[in-house]
């Protein structure tokens, strides 16, 4: 599991967050977070800043697609 989805999963787990709690904080579904982490879909660019803020990193630490 590489790319942005793998990084989201890694950081989410380090913070002790579930997919549901991350999804709720972002205003998306847990299914969307699951698809990002599995590499099925990628998060929309409009939520990257929020993802980074919630996970405690800068946006440039998220891998590109």
DSSP file (Angstrom, degrees, kcal/mol; ACC not computed):
  #  RESIDUE AA STRUCTURE BP1 BP2  ACC     N-H-->O    O-->H-N    N-H-->O    O-->H-N    TCO  KAPPA ALPHA  PHI   PSI    X-CA   Y-CA   Z-CA
    1    1 A X              0   0    0      0, 0.0     2,-0.2     0, 0.0    38,-0.1   0.000 360.0 360.0 360.0 108.4    0.0    0.0    0.0
    2    2 A X     >  +     0   0    0      4,-0.1     4,-1.0     5,-0.0     3,-0.4  -0.550 360.0  42.1-119.6-176.2    1.8    3.1   -1.3
    3    3 A X  H  > S-     0   0    0      1,-0.2     4,-1.8    -2,-0.2    60,-0.2  -0.195 108.4 -33.1  75.7-164.2    0.9    6.6   -2.2
    4    4 A X  H  > S+     0   0    0      1,-0.2     4,-2.6     2,-0.2    -1,-0.2   0.858 134.0  55.7 -65.0 -37.4   -1.4    9.0   -0.5
    5    5 A X  H  > S+     0   0    0     -3,-0.4     4,-2.4    31,-0.2    -1,-0.2   0.910 107.9  48.6 -63.3 -42.2   -3.8    6.3    0.8
    6    6 A X  H  X S+     0   0    0     -4,-1.0     4,-2.5     2,-0.2    -1,-0.2   0.885 111.9  49.5 -64.0 -38.7   -1.1    4.4    2.5
    7    7 A X  H  X S+     0   0    0     -4,-1.8     4,-2.6     2,-0.2     5,-0.3   0.904 110.0  50.8 -67.8 -41.1    0.2    7.6    4.1
    8    8 A X  H  X S+     0   0    0     -4,-2.6     4,-2.7     2,-0.2     5,-0.2   0.939 112.7  46.8 -60.2 -46.6   -3.3    8.5    5.3
    9    9 A X  H  X S+     0   0    0     -4,-2.4     4,-2.6     2,-0.2     5,-0.2   0.928 112.5  49.7 -62.0 -45.6   -3.8    5.1    6.8
   10   10 A X  H  X S+     0   0    0     -4,-2.5     4,-2.0     1,-0.2    -2,-0.2   0.940 116.1  41.1 -58.4 -49.7   -0.3    5.1    8.5
   11   11 A X  H  X S+     0   0    0     -4,-2.6     4,-1.6     2,-0.2    -1,-0.2   0.872 113.1  53.8 -70.1 -37.1   -0.9    8.6   10.1
   12   12 A X  H  <>S+     0   0    0     -4,-2.7     5,-2.5    -5,-0.3     4,-0.3   0.928 110.6  47.1 -61.9 -45.0   -4.5    7.9   11.0
   13   13 A X  H ><5S+     0   0    0     -4,-2.6     3,-1.3     1,-0.2    -2,-0.2   0.894 107.9  55.4 -64.5 -40.2   -3.4    4.7   12.9
   14   14 A X  H 3<5S+     0   0    0     -4,-2.0    -1,-0.2     1,-0.3    -2,-0.2   0.837 108.8  48.8 -60.7 -32.2   -0.6    6.5   14.6
   15   15 A X  T 3<5S-     0   0    0     -4,-1.6    -1,-0.3    -3,-0.2    -2,-0.2   0.493 115.1-119.2 -85.1  -3.5   -3.1    9.0   15.9
   16   16 A X  T < 5 +     0   0    0     -3,-1.3     2,-0.3    -4,-0.3    -3,-0.2   0.776  63.8 146.9  72.3  25.9   -5.4    6.2   17.1
   17   17 A X      < -     0   0    0     -5,-2.5    -1,-0.2    -6,-0.2     2,-0.2  -0.680  41.6-138.0 -95.6 148.1   -8.2    7.3   14.8
   18   18 A X     >  -     0   0    0     -2,-0.3     4,-2.1     1,-0.1     5,-0.2  -0.544  30.3-108.4 -90.6 167.2  -10.7    5.1   13.0
   19   19 A X  H  > S+     0   0    0      1,-0.2     4,-2.6    -2,-0.2     5,-0.2   0.878 121.4  55.6 -60.1 -36.4  -11.8    5.6    9.5
   20   20 A X  H  > S+     0   0    0      2,-0.2     4,-2.5     1,-0.2    -1,-0.2   0.910 106.9  46.9 -65.1 -43.1  -15.1    6.8   10.9
   21   21 A X  H  > S+     0   0    0      2,-0.2     4,-2.1     1,-0.2    -1,-0.2   0.899 114.2  47.3 -69.0 -38.2  -13.6    9.5   13.1
   22   22 A X  H  X S+     0   0    0     -4,-2.1     4,-1.7     2,-0.2    -2,-0.2   0.934 112.6  50.0 -65.1 -44.6  -11.4   10.8   10.3
   23   23 A X  H  X>S+     0   0    0     -4,-2.6     5,-2.3     1,-0.2     4,-1.4   0.919 110.1  50.0 -59.2 -44.7  -14.3   10.8    7.9
   24   24 A X  H  <5S+     0   0    0     -4,-2.5     3,-0.3     1,-0.2    -1,-0.2   0.908 109.3  51.3 -61.9 -42.0  -16.5   12.7   10.4
   25   25 A X  H  <5S+     0   0    0     -4,-2.1    -1,-0.2     1,-0.2    -2,-0.2   0.812 116.0  42.2 -64.3 -29.6  -13.8   15.3   10.9
   26   26 A X  H  <5S-     0   0    0     -4,-1.7    -1,-0.2    -3,-0.2    -2,-0.2   0.602 110.0-119.4 -92.7 -13.2  -13.5   15.8    7.1
   27   27 A X  T  <5S+     0   0    0     -4,-1.4     2,-0.2    -3,-0.3    -3,-0.2   0.812  77.3 110.2  75.9  30.1  -17.3   15.7    6.4
   28   28 A X  S   <S-     0   0    0     -5,-2.3    -1,-0.3    -6,-0.2     2,-0.2  -0.719  73.2 -88.8-123.8 177.2  -17.0   12.7    4.1
   29   29 A X     >  -     0   0    0     -2,-0.2     4,-1.6     1,-0.1     3,-0.2  -0.523  26.4-122.5 -86.3 157.1  -18.1    9.1    4.5
   30   30 A X  H  > S+     0   0    0      1,-0.2     4,-2.5     2,-0.2     5,-0.2   0.828 115.2  61.3 -63.4 -31.0  -16.0    6.3    6.1
   31   31 A X  H  > S+     0   0    0      2,-0.2     4,-2.3     1,-0.2    -1,-0.2   0.881 100.9  52.6 -63.0 -37.9  -16.4    4.5    2.8
   32   32 A X  H  > S+     0   0    0     -3,-0.2     4,-2.1     2,-0.2    -2,-0.2   0.933 110.0  47.5 -63.0 -45.4  -14.6    7.4    1.0
   33   33 A X  H  X S+     0   0    0     -4,-1.6     4,-2.5     1,-0.2    -2,-0.2   0.917 110.9  52.3 -61.8 -43.0  -11.7    7.1    3.5
   34   34 A X  H  X S+     0   0    0     -4,-2.5     4,-1.8     1,-0.2    -1,-0.2   0.910 109.0  49.5 -58.6 -44.0  -11.6    3.4    3.0
   35   35 A X  H  X>S+     0   0    0     -4,-2.3     5,-2.0     2,-0.2     6,-1.3   0.871 109.9  51.3 -66.1 -36.7  -11.4    3.8   -0.7
   36   36 A X  H ><5S+     0   0    0     -4,-2.1     3,-1.1     1,-0.2   -31,-0.2   0.951 111.2  47.7 -61.5 -47.5   -8.5    6.3   -0.4
   37   37 A X  H 3<5S+     0   0    0     -4,-2.5    -2,-0.2     1,-0.3    -1,-0.2   0.800 112.1  49.1 -67.1 -29.1   -6.6    3.9    1.8
   38   38 A X  H 3<5S-     0   0    0     -4,-1.8    -1,-0.3    -5,-0.2    -2,-0.2   0.521 113.4-117.6 -86.0  -6.2   -7.1    1.0   -0.5
   39   39 A X  T <<5S+     0   0    0     -3,-1.1    -3,-0.2    -4,-0.6    -2,-0.1   0.633  82.8 119.4  79.5  13.7   -6.0    3.1   -3.5
   40   40 A X  S   <S+     0   0    0     -5,-2.0     2,-0.3    -6,-0.2    -4,-0.2   0.907  84.3   5.0 -75.0 -43.4   -9.4    2.8   -5.2
   41   41 A X  S    S-     0   0    0     -6,-1.3     2,-0.3    -9,-0.2    -2,-0.3  -0.851  71.8-131.5-130.9 167.6   -9.9    6.6   -5.2
   42   42 A X        -     0   0    0     -2,-0.3     3,-0.1    -3,-0.1    -6,-0.1  -0.926  34.1 -98.6-118.7 149.2   -7.9    9.6   -4.2
   43   43 A X        -     0   0    0     -2,-0.3     5,-0.1     1,-0.1     2,-0.1  -0.339  45.2-100.8 -63.9 146.7   -9.1   12.4   -2.0
   44   44 A X    >>  -     0   0    0      1,-0.1     3,-2.1     3,-0.0     4,-0.5  -0.385  28.9-118.3 -64.2 144.5  -10.2   15.6   -3.7
   45   45 A X  G >4 S+     0   0    0      1,-0.3     3,-0.9     2,-0.2     4,-0.5   0.787 110.9  68.4 -56.7 -27.6   -7.6   18.3   -3.7
   46   46 A X  G 34 S+     0   0    0      1,-0.2    -1,-0.3     2,-0.1     4,-0.3   0.700 103.1  43.3 -68.4 -18.5  -10.0   20.5   -1.7
   47   47 A X  G <> S+     0   0    0     -3,-2.1     4,-2.7     1,-0.1    -1,-0.2   0.461  86.2  92.3-104.9  -1.8   -9.7   18.2    1.3
   48   48 A X  H <X S+     0   0    0     -3,-0.9     4,-2.6    -4,-0.5     5,-0.2   0.900  86.2  50.4 -60.3 -41.3   -6.0   17.7    1.3
   49   49 A X  H  > S+     0   0    0     -4,-0.5     4,-2.6     1,-0.2    -1,-0.2   0.915 112.0  47.8 -63.2 -42.0   -5.3   20.7    3.6
   50   50 A X  H  > S+     0   0    0     -4,-0.3     4,-2.6     2,-0.2     5,-0.2   0.907 111.1  50.9 -65.8 -41.1   -7.9   19.4    6.1
   51   51 A X  H  X S+     0   0    0     -4,-2.7     4,-2.4     1,-0.2    -2,-0.2   0.952 112.2  47.1 -58.7 -49.4   -6.4   15.9    6.0
   52   52 A X  H  X>S+     0   0    0     -4,-2.6     5,-2.6     1,-0.2     4,-0.8   0.915 112.6  49.3 -60.1 -44.8   -3.0   17.2    6.6
   53   53 A X  H ><5S+     0   0    0     -4,-2.6     3,-0.7     1,-0.2    -1,-0.2   0.930 112.6  46.9 -61.6 -46.1   -4.2   19.4    9.5
   54   54 A X  H 3<5S+     0   0    0     -4,-2.6    -1,-0.2     1,-0.2    -2,-0.2   0.881 115.3  45.8 -63.8 -38.5   -6.1   16.6   11.2
   55   55 A X  H 3<5S-     0   0    0     -4,-2.4    -1,-0.2    -5,-0.2    -2,-0.2   0.492 114.4-116.6 -86.8  -3.1   -3.1   14.2   10.8
   56   56 A X  T <<5S+     0   0    0     -4,-0.8     2,-0.3    -3,-0.7    -3,-0.2   0.820  75.6 105.4  77.7  32.4   -0.6   16.8   12.1
   57   57 A X  S   <S-     0   0    0     -5,-2.6    -1,-0.3    -6,-0.2     2,-0.3  -0.825  71.9-100.6-131.6 172.7    1.5   17.1    8.9
   58   58 A X    >   -     0   0    0     -2,-0.3     3,-2.1     1,-0.1     4,-0.3  -0.659  35.7-113.6 -90.8 156.0    2.0   19.7    6.2
   59   59 A X  G >  S+     0   0    0      1,-0.3     3,-1.9    -2,-0.3    -1,-0.1   0.847 114.2  63.6 -57.8 -35.6    0.3   19.1    2.8
   60   60 A X  G 3  S+     0   0    0      1,-0.3    -1,-0.3     4,-0.0     4,-0.1   0.603  91.2  66.4 -70.0  -7.3    3.7   18.6    1.1
   61   61 A X  G <  S+     0   0    0     -3,-2.1     2,-0.5     2,-0.1    -1,-0.3   0.579  81.4  92.7 -85.2 -10.5    4.3   15.5    3.3
   62   62 A X  S <  S-     0   0    0     -3,-1.9   -58,-0.1    -4,-0.3   -10,-0.0  -0.717  87.1-115.4 -81.9 129.2    1.4   13.7    1.5
   63   63 A X        -     0   0    0     -2,-0.5   -59,-0.1   -60,-0.2     2,-0.1  -0.257  28.4-112.9 -61.8 149.2    2.7   11.7   -1.4
   64   64 A X              0   0    0      1,-0.1   -60,-0.2    -4,-0.1    -1,-0.1  -0.372 360.0 360.0 -75.7 165.1    1.6   12.8   -4.9
   65   65 A X              0   0    0    -62,-0.1    -1,-0.1    -2,-0.1    -2,-0.1   0.500 360.0 360.0 -62.6 360.0   -0.6   10.4   -6.8
